[in-house]
Amino acid sequence: MNKVKLYSRERCHLCETAREILSELQKEWSFELEEIDIDQDDDLTERYGIMIPVVELDGEEIEYGRVNKFSISKTFSEKKVEYIG
């Protein structure tokens, strides 16, 4: 199963939107979702501080900032994530 990581932080409206989009996409695509709070890790805060939210698919960053549901769906299709409709 593919693994999606959402790098985010508390009190971030873009992160909340990204979380909602990924939850919706889980109804159509088979993937495991892990949310990581960058504020719990100095290296992640330094790496992603101004980019969040960041969506990573199997180790590859595929979206950041304003997350787009259709763009992620297209990437899932290209990367052969299992579609469950």
Summary of the structure (lengths in Angstrom):
residues: 85
radius of gyration: 12.3
end to end distance: 15.7
largest distance: 38.3
contacts: 244
relative contact order: 0.27
helix: 39%
strand: 29%
